[in-house]
Amino acid sequence: MNVDMATALVGFGGAVLGAGASLAGTWLTLRKQSEDAREARRYEIGRLAGEEALTTLLQLREYLETVTVPTGPISPDPWEEQARASLTKAAVAIGRIPGQALPERIQKPYDLARAYRYAGPRHPLRVRWVRLMVEDMISVLLEHLRQEELPKVSRNVEQFQETYDRRREAERRDYERLRREAFDDADPDFTPDDAPLGP
């Protein structure tokens, strides 16, 4: 092989390697830019969703602070429908926030706010219950939007969880007792019409 041919082959090989390296570098750069753009979109979607949820919860808190409720026994009241609608709207917005940390932290006060009937037999108790759970969710969303560490579960949430668990267990025991009493009083010879014939 003559020297000119060897030089040409070496030059061609170098050009191929250089072009390959350039293409690989360009591909890596484009991939990184695409990932950065995707992450920026996710952040923006999360920020907007967080702001929407925060606005909804702030409006709900303001509404609950000004609502007047009957002091008598429980009956359907408009504040309940407003609270449920606002909580649902906030939950939908929170569901669009990327990641699991925020939804997991907000789940407990959200569930407790929806279980407000365990607060007691009067509207003021139930309104206070929902308002305190909403305030906890607001504090979590504020820290999230500031990109700070999410706050620990508040004492209000812990106390309400204990109350909920205790009253829910009492409700379950009452239901079981009533069910047993109903079956104990039942006629043992009674056979429903659709019971199978014979043993």
PEUR-V34931 format. One record per run of one state. SS is the DSSP state (H for helix, E for strand, C for the rest). FROM is the first residue (numbers start at 1). LEN is the number of residues. If there is no record, write none. Layout:
ss:SS from:FROM len:LEN
ss:SS from:FROM len:LEN
//
This chain:
ss:C from:1 len:2
ss:H from:3 len:64
ss:C from:67 len:11
ss:H from:78 len:18
ss:C from:96 len:5
ss:H from:101 len:14
ss:C from:115 len:1
ss:H from:116 len:4
ss:C from:120 len:3
ss:H from:123 len:23
ss:C from:146 len:9
ss:H from:155 len:30
ss:C from:185 len:15
//
